[in-house]
Amino acid sequence: MRDVTYFPPYSQKENVVTNAVLLLFSQINAMAPDIFAKVISDLIEDEDYLPIGPNFYNQITINGAKSIPDALITQEPFHLYFETKLGDFADDRQIHNHMDAIKLDKKDRPGRSFLIALTRTKIDHNKVTALQKKARETHDNLAFIATTFARIAEIIGDVSAEFRLSVNAMLEEYKIFLAEHDLMPPSSNVMIINPCGTSFKENIKYNIYYDQPERSKKICRFSGLYKDKAVFAVGEVKAVCNAIVSNDGEVNIRDSFALPWDMKSPYVISKDWQQRIADIVCESQYYEQYDKLVRFTIVDKFHKTNFIKTSSGGIQGHRYFTLDSGDEHASLDIAKIFNDGAASSKNVAEALSGKSWV
């Protein structure tokens, strides 16, 4: 049994991700135990607050068991066991073995137990129902819970008051971790928010956002421009490429990337797009970009909006928001425009305008 650590010794990505989730839980518990208690209560759908002061462990070993659950959060009288899956959830046998192991563990850890399957996407409802029935049959005080990485972010966002800045900052780091490890639900309707103070006017004029290609970012359908504590423009991404612009304005396209939501991409970067790339480099006041490899995100048009950040301080880097579902907490209610097939960048901008985020 291993304690949760800032520097996990694991080589398998699944164990690294599990450690990251437990580290998030343990830090929230240290900073705001009342918030942690509410988060866990919401996670297991329990109306009562659970007692405060749990212990966090990775890779627990149970004598006589056939399997090793990935993580354990424990405090009398409740115990939360986790099984993390980065891919598809297909192996019921492993969950059954975990249930048998937890039954054996009851002599050392009496009280209520919950086996939580933590996945990237939601598990089929019929499968969840069958596993919940199996848990009850294994022993009376065992329940099976299915949740996602993004659902945890949503719960924390819902229960964390705006003035809990330390919790909110950690939550945003967790969201970035999920996005960069491809652990968010596979929605096509994700917006990336990029801070761009000095370059804002050029971005709007040429409908291009540019940055350094070494910055790790997920290609998203919508791009939002952020400055002065608000997103002031939103556009729909039409192409993403890496290019070098020479001093005489010649554009050398090095890479053109596929757009995950569009089977026709990657596109040939048109002469018009190349001219816009050359012009924005020429006008840029941000930093000298000639003869350097730059990533250019080309949108249809940046439409004006006013999506307001209400918590104190600015953002230190990019952020992601899933616009068409409740799987990621974004303080938004604009799913209807996607369901109605009207998800143009103009409609997204209008739907966001006047709403707020922390």
Secondary structure, DSSP 8 states (H G I E B T S, - for coil): -EE--SS----SHHHHHHHHHHHHHHHHHHH-HHHHHHHHHHHTT-SS---S--EEEES---TT-S---SEEEEETTEEEEEEEESS----HHHHHHHHHHHHHHTTTS-SEEEEEEEESS---HHHHHHHHHHHHHH-TTEEEEEEEHHHHHHHHHHHS-TT-HHHHHHHHHHHHHHHHTT-S---S-EEEEEE-STTHHHHHHHTEEEE-TTS-----SEEEEEETTEEEEEEEEEEEEEEEE-TT--EEEEEE---TT-TT-S----HHHHHHHHHHHHH--SS--TTSEEEEEEES--EEEEEEE-SSS--SS-EEEE-SSSSS--S---HHHHHTT---HHHHHHHHTT-EE-
